[in-house]
Amino acid sequence: MRQHAKVNLGEVSATVVVQEVLYPVGLVAAALPGSGRFPGAQAAVVVALLGILAISAILLWPAAFRRTMRVATRVPLVRRFEPDLVALHEDVNIIAKRPVALLPALLGPVAACLAIGVFYLTVRSVGIDLGLYQVAFVYSVAHLAGGVSLLPGGIGAYEGSMTLLLVAFGVPAPIAAAIAILNRAFDRLLVTVVGGAVYFVIRRPLDLVGITLAPDR
C-alpha cells in the first residue's frame, strides 16, 4: 500500500504510532468518570493517561527525547534499537508539522467515543441497565488490557477483562460473557465492512495489485 501511495516506510510506521497514542487518550479519558466504583481505579486511570501523554511529549519534544534516550540506552536491549527509535522520533515530528496531522488528533478521541457508543448499545440491547460512565469504564479498561496483553487482537484478554468488569458491576456472568462476545463480533464486523468498502473504492485508482514488501530505496 505504501509503495502505491509513494510514502516512506518510516512515515507509515510513525502514522501508526500517532494513531495508537491518540486513540488510547480518548479511551483513558472516557474511563475516568466511571472508575470511582473501584478503590484505586481513578489513580490507575490518571497514571495511565499521564503515561500516554508522557510518551507523546517524548516523541514530539526533541530535548525530552534526547534526555530519555541517554538514560534508556544504558539498557542493552534498548541500545540495540536506538537507530530505529531515533528514526521514529524524526518521522513523528515530520508528521506532526503537517496541517493534515490535526485530523487524526481529532478523530482519535471521536473514534473512541463511537466505539464506546457501540458497546453501550450492545449492553442495553440485552436489557442491562448500566450508565454510560460505567460502560465507558468497562470498554476502555478491557480494550487497554487487550492491547497490553500483546495477543493478536487482544483476543482472550479483551473478552475476559470485559466479562470480569461487567460482573463487578453486578451483571450475571453468562450475560456478561455474551455481551463481550457480541461486542467483539459487532466491532470486527464494522471494521471488516468499512475496511472492505474502502479497499474496493481505492484499489483501482491506486492499482493495488501485486503489492510487495520491498524496502524503501
DRENPA-3360 file (N, C-alpha, C; in nm, 2 decimals, always signed):
BEGIN
1 = MRQHAKVN = +0.08/-0.12/+0.00/+0.00/+0.00/+0.00/+0.09/+0.13/+0.00 ~ +0.19/+0.13/+0.09/+0.27/+0.25/+0.10/+0.35/+0.28/-0.03 ~ +0.38/+0.17/-0.11/+0.45/+0.19/-0.23/+0.37/+0.25/-0.33 ~ +0.24/+0.22/-0.34/+0.15/+0.27/-0.44/+0.11/+0.42/-0.40 ~ +0.11/+0.45/-0.27/+0.08/+0.58/-0.22/+0.21/+0.67/-0.22 ~ +0.33/+0.61/-0.25/+0.46/+0.68/-0.26/+0.49/+0.74/-0.12 ~ +0.48/+0.66/-0.02/+0.51/+0.71/+0.12/+0.62/+0.63/+0.18 ~ +0.71/+0.70/+0.25/+0.82/+0.64/+0.31/+0.78/+0.54/+0.42;
9 = LGEVSATV = +0.85/+0.43/+0.43/+0.81/+0.33/+0.53/+0.81/+0.39/+0.68 ~ +0.91/+0.47/+0.70/+0.92/+0.53/+0.84/+0.80/+0.62/+0.87 ~ +0.75/+0.69/+0.77/+0.63/+0.78/+0.79/+0.51/+0.69/+0.81 ~ +0.50/+0.58/+0.75/+0.39/+0.49/+0.77/+0.39/+0.44/+0.92 ~ +0.51/+0.40/+0.96/+0.52/+0.35/+1.10/+0.49/+0.46/+1.20 ~ +0.54/+0.58/+1.17/+0.51/+0.70/+1.26/+0.36/+0.73/+1.26 ~ +0.29/+0.71/+1.15/+0.15/+0.74/+1.14/+0.08/+0.64/+1.23 ~ +0.12/+0.51/+1.23/+0.06/+0.41/+1.31/+0.08/+0.44/+1.46;
17 = VVQEVLYP = +0.20/+0.48/+1.49/+0.23/+0.52/+1.63/+0.14/+0.63/+1.68 ~ +0.13/+0.74/+1.60/+0.05/+0.85/+1.63/-0.10/+0.81/+1.66 ~ -0.15/+0.72/+1.57/-0.28/+0.67/+1.59/-0.30/+0.59/+1.71 ~ -0.20/+0.51/+1.74/-0.21/+0.42/+1.86/-0.19/+0.50/+1.99 ~ -0.14/+0.62/+1.98/-0.12/+0.71/+2.10/-0.25/+0.79/+2.12 ~ -0.31/+0.84/+2.01/-0.42/+0.93/+2.03/-0.55/+0.85/+2.06 ~ -0.57/+0.73/+2.01/-0.69/+0.66/+2.04/-0.70/+0.62/+2.19 ~ -0.59/+0.57/+2.25/-0.60/+0.54/+2.39/-0.62/+0.66/+2.48;
25 = VGLVAAAL = -0.58/+0.78/+2.43/-0.60/+0.90/+2.51/-0.75/+0.92/+2.53 ~ -0.83/+0.90/+2.42/-0.97/+0.91/+2.43/-1.03/+0.81/+2.52 ~ -0.98/+0.69/+2.51/-1.03/+0.58/+2.59/-1.01/+0.60/+2.74 ~ -0.88/+0.64/+2.78/-0.85/+0.66/+2.92/-0.93/+0.77/+2.98 ~ -0.94/+0.88/+2.90/-1.02/+0.99/+2.95/-1.16/+0.95/+2.97 ~ -1.22/+0.87/+2.88/-1.36/+0.83/+2.90/-1.37/+0.73/+3.02 ~ -1.27/+0.66/+3.06/-1.27/+0.57/+3.17/-1.27/+0.64/+3.30 ~ -1.22/+0.76/+3.31/-1.21/+0.83/+3.44/-1.34/+0.85/+3.52;
33 = PGSGRFPG = -1.44/+0.90/+3.46/-1.57/+0.92/+3.54/-1.62/+0.80/+3.60 ~ -1.61/+0.68/+3.53/-1.67/+0.56/+3.58/-1.58/+0.48/+3.67 ~ -1.46/+0.53/+3.70/-1.37/+0.45/+3.77/-1.39/+0.46/+3.93 ~ -1.48/+0.55/+3.97/-1.49/+0.57/+4.11/-1.55/+0.45/+4.19 ~ -1.61/+0.36/+4.11/-1.67/+0.24/+4.18/-1.56/+0.15/+4.24 ~ -1.44/+0.16/+4.19/-1.33/+0.06/+4.24/-1.22/+0.14/+4.31 ~ -1.19/+0.10/+4.43/-1.08/+0.17/+4.51/-0.95/+0.17/+4.43 ~ -0.89/+0.29/+4.41/-0.76/+0.30/+4.35/-0.77/+0.30/+4.19;
41 = AQAAVVVA = -0.89/+0.28/+4.14/-0.90/+0.28/+3.99/-0.88/+0.41/+3.93 ~ -0.93/+0.52/+4.00/-0.91/+0.65/+3.95/-0.77/+0.69/+3.94 ~ -0.69/+0.65/+4.04/-0.55/+0.68/+4.04/-0.48/+0.61/+3.93 ~ -0.52/+0.48/+3.91/-0.46/+0.40/+3.80/-0.49/+0.46/+3.66 ~ -0.62/+0.51/+3.64/-0.65/+0.57/+3.52/-0.58/+0.70/+3.49 ~ -0.56/+0.78/+3.60/-0.48/+0.90/+3.58/-0.34/+0.87/+3.55 ~ -0.28/+0.77/+3.61/-0.14/+0.73/+3.58/-0.13/+0.69/+3.44 ~ -0.23/+0.61/+3.39/-0.22/+0.56/+3.25/-0.23/+0.68/+3.16;
49 = LLGILAIS = -0.32/+0.77/+3.19/-0.33/+0.89/+3.10/-0.21/+0.97/+3.10 ~ -0.15/+0.99/+3.22/-0.02/+1.07/+3.22/+0.09/+0.99/+3.15 ~ +0.09/+0.86/+3.16/+0.19/+0.78/+3.09/+0.18/+0.80/+2.93 ~ +0.06/+0.80/+2.88/+0.04/+0.82/+2.74/+0.08/+0.96/+2.70 ~ +0.05/+1.06/+2.78/+0.08/+1.19/+2.75/+0.24/+1.21/+2.75 ~ +0.30/+1.14/+2.85/+0.45/+1.15/+2.86/+0.51/+1.09/+2.74 ~ +0.46/+0.98/+2.69/+0.52/+0.92/+2.57/+0.50/+1.01/+2.45 ~ +0.39/+1.08/+2.44/+0.36/+1.18/+2.33/+0.46/+1.29/+2.34;
57 = AILLWPAA = +0.48/+1.34/+2.46/+0.58/+1.45/+2.48/+0.72/+1.41/+2.44 ~ +0.76/+1.29/+2.48/+0.89/+1.24/+2.45/+0.91/+1.23/+2.30 ~ +0.81/+1.18/+2.23/+0.82/+1.17/+2.08/+0.82/+1.30/+2.01 ~ +0.75/+1.40/+2.07/+0.73/+1.53/+2.00/+0.83/+1.64/+2.04 ~ +0.89/+1.62/+2.16/+0.98/+1.72/+2.21/+1.13/+1.67/+2.20 ~ +1.20/+1.73/+2.11/+1.34/+1.68/+2.08/+1.43/+1.68/+2.21 ~ +1.42/+1.78/+2.29/+1.50/+1.78/+2.41/+1.47/+1.67/+2.51 ~ +1.34/+1.64/+2.52/+1.29/+1.53/+2.61/+1.33/+1.40/+2.55;
65 = FRRTMRVA = +1.33/+1.39/+2.42/+1.36/+1.26/+2.36/+1.51/+1.23/+2.38 ~ +1.60/+1.33/+2.36/+1.74/+1.31/+2.38/+1.77/+1.27/+2.52 ~ +1.71/+1.34/+2.62/+1.74/+1.31/+2.76/+1.69/+1.17/+2.79 ~ +1.57/+1.13/+2.74/+1.52/+1.00/+2.77/+1.61/+0.89/+2.70 ~ +1.66/+0.91/+2.58/+1.74/+0.82/+2.51/+1.88/+0.80/+2.59 ~ +1.93/+0.91/+2.64/+2.06/+0.90/+2.72/+2.04/+0.80/+2.83 ~ +1.93/+0.80/+2.90/+1.91/+0.71/+3.01/+1.87/+0.57/+2.96 ~ +1.78/+0.57/+2.86/+1.72/+0.44/+2.82/+1.83/+0.35/+2.75;
73 = TRVPLVRR = +1.92/+0.41/+2.68/+2.02/+0.34/+2.60/+2.13/+0.27/+2.69 ~ +2.12/+0.29/+2.82/+2.21/+0.22/+2.91/+2.16/+0.07/+2.92 ~ +2.04/+0.05/+2.88/+1.99/-0.09/+2.88/+2.03/-0.15/+2.74 ~ +2.10/-0.26/+2.74/+2.15/-0.32/+2.61/+2.04/-0.34/+2.51 ~ +1.92/-0.39/+2.55/+1.81/-0.41/+2.46/+1.76/-0.29/+2.39 ~ +1.75/-0.18/+2.47/+1.71/-0.05/+2.41/+1.82/+0.00/+2.32 ~ +1.94/-0.01/+2.36/+2.05/+0.04/+2.27/+2.06/-0.02/+2.14 ~ +2.01/-0.15/+2.13/+2.01/-0.22/+2.00/+1.91/-0.16/+1.91;
81 = FEPDLVAL = +1.81/-0.10/+1.96/+1.70/-0.04/+1.87/+1.71/+0.11/+1.86 ~ +1.83/+0.17/+1.91/+1.84/+0.31/+1.91/+1.82/+0.38/+1.77 ~ +1.88/+0.33/+1.67/+1.86/+0.39/+1.54/+1.72/+0.39/+1.49 ~ +1.64/+0.28/+1.52/+1.50/+0.28/+1.48/+1.42/+0.38/+1.56 ~ +1.45/+0.39/+1.69/+1.38/+0.48/+1.78/+1.40/+0.63/+1.74 ~ +1.53/+0.66/+1.70/+1.56/+0.79/+1.65/+1.49/+0.82/+1.52 ~ +1.49/+0.73/+1.43/+1.41/+0.75/+1.30/+1.27/+0.76/+1.33 ~ +1.21/+0.69/+1.42/+1.07/+0.70/+1.45/+1.04/+0.84/+1.51;
89 = HEDVNIIA = +1.12/+0.89/+1.60/+1.11/+1.02/+1.65/+1.11/+1.13/+1.54 ~ +1.20/+1.12/+1.45/+1.21/+1.21/+1.34/+1.09/+1.21/+1.25 ~ +1.04/+1.09/+1.22/+0.92/+1.08/+1.13/+0.79/+1.13/+1.20 ~ +0.78/+1.10/+1.33/+0.67/+1.15/+1.41/+0.66/+1.31/+1.40 ~ +0.78/+1.37/+1.42/+0.79/+1.51/+1.41/+0.76/+1.57/+1.27 ~ +0.80/+1.49/+1.17/+0.76/+1.54/+1.03/+0.61/+1.54/+1.02 ~ +0.55/+1.43/+1.06/+0.40/+1.42/+1.05/+0.33/+1.53/+1.14 ~ +0.38/+1.55/+1.26/+0.32/+1.65/+1.35/+0.32/+1.79/+1.29;
97 = KRPVALLP = +0.42/+1.82/+1.20/+0.43/+1.96/+1.15/+0.34/+1.98/+1.03 ~ +0.27/+1.87/+0.98/+0.18/+1.89/+0.87/+0.04/+1.92/+0.92 ~ -0.02/+2.02/+0.85/-0.16/+2.06/+0.89/-0.26/+1.94/+0.89 ~ -0.24/+1.85/+0.80/-0.33/+1.73/+0.79/-0.32/+1.64/+0.91 ~ -0.21/+1.65/+0.98/-0.19/+1.57/+1.10/-0.29/+1.61/+1.21 ~ -0.35/+1.72/+1.20/-0.45/+1.76/+1.30/-0.58/+1.68/+1.29 ~ -0.60/+1.62/+1.17/-0.72/+1.54/+1.16/-0.72/+1.41/+1.24 ~ -0.62/+1.33/+1.25/-0.62/+1.21/+1.34/-0.62/+1.26/+1.48;
105 = ALLGPVAA = -0.56/+1.37/+1.51/-0.57/+1.42/+1.65/-0.71/+1.44/+1.70 ~ -0.80/+1.48/+1.61/-0.94/+1.50/+1.64/-1.02/+1.37/+1.63 ~ -0.98/+1.29/+1.53/-1.06/+1.16/+1.50/-1.03/+1.05/+1.60 ~ -0.91/+1.05/+1.66/-0.87/+0.95/+1.76/-0.98/+0.95/+1.88 ~ -0.99/+1.06/+1.95/-1.10/+1.06/+2.05/-1.24/+1.03/+2.00 ~ -1.27/+1.09/+1.88/-1.40/+1.06/+1.82/-1.42/+0.92/+1.80 ~ -1.32/+0.85/+1.75/-1.33/+0.70/+1.72/-1.35/+0.63/+1.85 ~ -1.29/+0.67/+1.96/-1.30/+0.61/+2.09/-1.44/+0.62/+2.14;
113 = CLAIGVFY = -1.50/+0.74/+2.12/-1.64/+0.77/+2.16/-1.74/+0.68/+2.09 ~ -1.71/+0.67/+1.95/-1.80/+0.59/+1.87/-1.80/+0.44/+1.92 ~ -1.68/+0.39/+1.95/-1.66/+0.25/+1.99/-1.73/+0.23/+2.12 ~ -1.72/+0.33/+2.21/-1.79/+0.32/+2.34/-1.94/+0.32/+2.32 ~ -1.99/+0.40/+2.22/-2.13/+0.41/+2.19/-2.18/+0.28/+2.14 ~ -2.11/+0.21/+2.06/-2.15/+0.08/+2.01/-2.16/-0.02/+2.12 ~ -2.06/-0.02/+2.22/-2.07/-0.11/+2.33/-2.18/-0.08/+2.42 ~ -2.21/+0.05/+2.44/-2.33/+0.09/+2.52/-2.46/+0.03/+2.47;
121 = LTVRSVGI = -2.47/+0.04/+2.33/-2.59/-0.01/+2.27/-2.60/-0.16/+2.28 ~ -2.48/-0.23/+2.28/-2.48/-0.37/+2.30/-2.53/-0.41/+2.44 ~ -2.48/-0.34/+2.54/-2.52/-0.36/+2.68/-2.67/-0.34/+2.69 ~ -2.72/-0.23/+2.64/-2.86/-0.21/+2.66/-2.95/-0.30/+2.58 ~ -2.89/-0.36/+2.47/-2.97/-0.45/+2.39/-3.01/-0.58/+2.46 ~ -2.93/-0.61/+2.56/-2.96/-0.74/+2.63/-3.03/-0.71/+2.77 ~ -3.08/-0.58/+2.78/-3.16/-0.55/+2.90/-3.08/-0.51/+3.02 ~ -2.95/-0.48/+3.01/-2.87/-0.45/+3.12/-2.87/-0.29/+3.14;
129 = DLGLYQVA = -2.91/-0.25/+3.25/-2.92/-0.10/+3.28/-2.80/-0.04/+3.35 ~ -2.69/-0.03/+3.27/-2.57/+0.03/+3.32/-2.56/+0.18/+3.26 ~ -2.51/+0.27/+3.34/-2.49/+0.40/+3.30/-2.38/+0.42/+3.20 ~ -2.38/+0.53/+3.13/-2.28/+0.55/+3.02/-2.14/+0.55/+3.08 ~ -2.12/+0.61/+3.19/-1.99/+0.62/+3.25/-1.93/+0.48/+3.29 ~ -2.02/+0.40/+3.34/-1.98/+0.26/+3.38/-1.94/+0.18/+3.25 ~ -2.02/+0.20/+3.15/-2.00/+0.13/+3.03/-1.87/+0.17/+2.96 ~ -1.84/+0.30/+2.97/-1.72/+0.36/+2.91/-1.60/+0.30/+2.99;
137 = FVYSVAHL = -1.61/+0.29/+3.12/-1.50/+0.24/+3.20/-1.47/+0.09/+3.16 ~ -1.58/+0.01/+3.15/-1.56/-0.13/+3.12/-1.49/-0.14/+2.98 ~ -1.54/-0.07/+2.88/-1.49/-0.09/+2.75/-1.34/-0.04/+2.74 ~ -1.32/+0.08/+2.80/-1.18/+0.13/+2.79/-1.08/+0.04/+2.86 ~ -1.11/-0.01/+2.98/-1.01/-0.09/+3.05/-0.99/-0.22/+2.98 ~ -1.10/-0.28/+2.93/-1.09/-0.41/+2.85/-1.01/-0.39/+2.73 ~ -1.03/-0.28/+2.66/-0.95/-0.25/+2.53/-0.80/-0.24/+2.57 ~ -0.77/-0.16/+2.67/-0.63/-0.14/+2.71/-0.57/-0.27/+2.76;
145 = AGGVSLLP = -0.65/-0.35/+2.83/-0.60/-0.48/+2.87/-0.56/-0.57/+2.75 ~ -0.65/-0.57/+2.65/-0.62/-0.64/+2.53/-0.49/-0.60/+2.46 ~ -0.47/-0.47/+2.46/-0.35/-0.41/+2.40/-0.22/-0.45/+2.48 ~ -0.23/-0.44/+2.61/-0.11/-0.47/+2.69/-0.08/-0.62/+2.68 ~ -0.18/-0.70/+2.66/-0.15/-0.85/+2.66/-0.06/-0.89/+2.54 ~ -0.06/-0.81/+2.44/+0.02/-0.84/+2.32/-0.03/-0.96/+2.24 ~ -0.15/-1.01/+2.27/-0.21/-1.12/+2.20/-0.26/-1.06/+2.07 ~ -0.27/-1.14/+1.96/-0.33/-1.09/+1.84/-0.47/-1.04/+1.86;
153 = GGIGAYEG = -0.49/-0.91/+1.83/-0.62/-0.85/+1.85/-0.67/-0.85/+2.00 ~ -0.57/-0.88/+2.09/-0.61/-0.89/+2.23/-0.71/-0.99/+2.27 ~ -0.72/-1.09/+2.17/-0.83/-1.20/+2.19/-0.80/-1.27/+2.32 ~ -0.91/-1.29/+2.40/-0.90/-1.36/+2.52/-0.89/-1.26/+2.64 ~ -0.78/-1.18/+2.63/-0.76/-1.08/+2.74/-0.87/-0.97/+2.73 ~ -0.91/-0.93/+2.61/-1.02/-0.83/+2.59/-1.15/-0.89/+2.64 ~ -1.19/-1.00/+2.60/-1.32/-1.06/+2.64/-1.32/-1.09/+2.79 ~ -1.21/-1.15/+2.84/-1.20/-1.19/+2.98/-1.21/-1.06/+3.07;
161 = SMTLLLVA = -1.14/-0.96/+3.04/-1.14/-0.84/+3.12/-1.28/-0.78/+3.11 ~ -1.34/-0.77/+3.00/-1.47/-0.71/+2.98/-1.58/-0.79/+3.07 ~ -1.57/-0.92/+3.06/-1.66/-1.01/+3.14/-1.65/-0.98/+3.29 ~ -1.52/-0.98/+3.34/-1.50/-0.97/+3.48/-1.54/-0.83/+3.53 ~ -1.52/-0.73/+3.45/-1.56/-0.59/+3.49/-1.72/-0.58/+3.49 ~ -1.78/-0.64/+3.39/-1.93/-0.64/+3.39/-1.98/-0.71/+3.51 ~ -1.92/-0.82/+3.55/-1.96/-0.90/+3.67/-1.95/-0.81/+3.79 ~ -1.84/-0.74/+3.80/-1.81/-0.65/+3.91/-1.92/-0.54/+3.92;
169 = FGVPAPIA = -1.98/-0.50/+3.81/-2.09/-0.41/+3.81/-2.22/-0.47/+3.84 ~ -2.22/-0.60/+3.87/-2.35/-0.67/+3.90/-2.42/-0.74/+3.79 ~ -2.35/-0.75/+3.67/-2.41/-0.83/+3.56/-2.39/-0.98/+3.58 ~ -2.49/-1.06/+3.57/-2.47/-1.21/+3.58/-2.36/-1.25/+3.48 ~ -2.28/-1.35/+3.53/-2.16/-1.39/+3.45/-2.20/-1.44/+3.30 ~ -2.30/-1.52/+3.29/-2.34/-1.57/+3.15/-2.37/-1.45/+3.06 ~ -2.45/-1.35/+3.11/-2.49/-1.24/+3.03/-2.36/-1.15/+3.00 ~ -2.28/-1.14/+3.10/-2.15/-1.06/+3.08/-2.07/-1.12/+2.97;
177 = AAIAILNR = -2.05/-1.25/+2.97/-1.97/-1.32/+2.87/-2.04/-1.30/+2.73 ~ -2.17/-1.31/+2.72/-2.24/-1.29/+2.60/-2.23/-1.15/+2.54 ~ -2.23/-1.05/+2.63/-2.21/-0.91/+2.59/-2.07/-0.89/+2.53 ~ -1.97/-0.95/+2.60/-1.83/-0.94/+2.55/-1.81/-1.00/+2.41 ~ -1.88/-1.12/+2.39/-1.87/-1.19/+2.26/-1.94/-1.11/+2.15 ~ -2.06/-1.06/+2.19/-2.14/-0.98/+2.09/-2.07/-0.85/+2.05 ~ -2.01/-0.79/+2.15/-1.94/-0.66/+2.12/-1.82/-0.69/+2.03 ~ -1.75/-0.80/+2.06/-1.63/-0.83/+1.97/-1.68/-0.86/+1.83;
185 = AFDRLLVT = -1.79/-0.93/+1.81/-1.85/-0.96/+1.68/-1.89/-0.83/+1.61 ~ -1.96/-0.74/+1.68/-2.00/-0.61/+1.62/-1.88/-0.53/+1.58 ~ -1.78/-0.53/+1.67/-1.66/-0.45/+1.64/-1.59/-0.50/+1.52 ~ -1.57/-0.63/+1.51/-1.49/-0.69/+1.40/-1.58/-0.67/+1.27 ~ -1.71/-0.69/+1.28/-1.79/-0.67/+1.16/-1.78/-0.53/+1.11 ~ -1.79/-0.43/+1.19/-1.78/-0.30/+1.15/-1.65/-0.27/+1.08 ~ -1.54/-0.31/+1.14/-1.41/-0.29/+1.08/-1.39/-0.36/+0.95 ~ -1.44/-0.48/+0.94/-1.44/-0.56/+0.81/-1.52/-0.49/+0.70;
193 = VVGGAVYF = -1.64/-0.45/+0.74/-1.72/-0.38/+0.64/-1.66/-0.25/+0.59 ~ -1.62/-0.17/+0.68/-1.56/-0.04/+0.64/-1.43/-0.06/+0.57 ~ -1.34/-0.15/+0.62/-1.22/-0.17/+0.55/-1.24/-0.23/+0.41 ~ -1.33/-0.32/+0.40/-1.36/-0.38/+0.27/-1.41/-0.28/+0.17 ~ -1.50/-0.20/+0.22/-1.56/-0.09/+0.13/-1.45/+0.00/+0.08 ~ -1.36/+0.05/+0.17/-1.26/+0.14/+0.14/-1.16/+0.07/+0.04 ~ -1.13/-0.05/+0.06/-1.04/-0.12/-0.03/-1.09/-0.13/-0.17 ~ -1.22/-0.16/-0.19/-1.28/-0.18/-0.32/-1.30/-0.04/-0.39;
201 = VIRRPLDL = -1.30/+0.07/-0.31/-1.31/+0.20/-0.37/-1.17/+0.25/-0.42 ~ -1.06/+0.22/-0.35/-0.93/+0.27/-0.38/-0.85/+0.17/-0.46 ~ -0.89/+0.05/-0.48/-0.79/-0.05/-0.54/-0.77/-0.02/-0.69 ~ -0.87/+0.03/-0.76/-0.85/+0.07/-0.90/-0.77/+0.20/-0.92 ~ -0.80/+0.31/-0.85/-0.72/+0.43/-0.86/-0.58/+0.41/-0.82 ~ -0.55/+0.33/-0.72/-0.41/+0.31/-0.67/-0.35/+0.18/-0.73 ~ -0.43/+0.11/-0.82/-0.37/-0.01/-0.88/-0.31/-0.11/-0.78 ~ -0.39/-0.14/-0.68/-0.34/-0.23/-0.57/-0.34/-0.37/-0.61;
209 = VGITLAPD = -0.25/-0.41/-0.70/-0.23/-0.54/-0.75/-0.08/-0.58/-0.74 ~ -0.06/-0.70/-0.68/+0.08/-0.74/-0.67/+0.16/-0.66/-0.57 ~ +0.10/-0.62/-0.46/+0.18/-0.54/-0.36/+0.28/-0.63/-0.30 ~ +0.41/-0.57/-0.28/+0.52/-0.65/-0.22/+0.56/-0.57/-0.10 ~ +0.65/-0.63/-0.02/+0.71/-0.57/+0.09/+0.86/-0.52/+0.07 ~ +0.88/-0.48/-0.05/+1.02/-0.44/-0.09/+1.06/-0.31/+0.00 ~ +1.18/-0.31/+0.05/+1.22/-0.19/+0.13/+1.23/-0.07/+0.05 ~ +1.23/+0.05/+0.12/+1.25/+0.18/+0.05/+1.39/+0.19/-0.01;
217 = R = +1.40/+0.25/-0.12/+1.53/+0.27/-0.19/+1.58/+0.40/-0.13;
% end
